[in-house]
Amino acid sequence: MAYKLRRGQIVRSHTGKSYVVKEFLGSGGQGEVYKANSGSSDYAVKWYYPHSATETQLELIKKLIAIGPPNDRFLWPLELLCDDRIKGFGYTMKLRDRNYKGIVDLM
């Protein structure tokens, strides 16, 4: 599999905050998710595939970041990410707590 991001790669948020990619977590129809670190905290980084990284999607993510999550139980976009060396964009969110399961696990 050709990952969009690589271990040790630094991606920056629109606010200038740096995130260091640590490991690949998974992928889906829209993109890939990685574990990344910024300062003393770990985050999930979603990076969109080029076909999903549309202007419409970018605007939707910006709106979600601006309004914030309905409550602290949502894994919600926190910061928009970009990298001049890679097409597209991504965003950060909290990592899913280990006691939460994905839809596949529940089925």
Buried (B, 14 or more C-beta within 10 A) or exposed (E): EEEBBEEEBEBBBEEEBEBBBBEBBEBEEBBBBBBBBBEEEEBBBBBBBEEBBEEEBBEEBBEBBEEEBEEEEEBBBBBBBBBEEBEBBBBBBBBEEEEEEEEEEEE
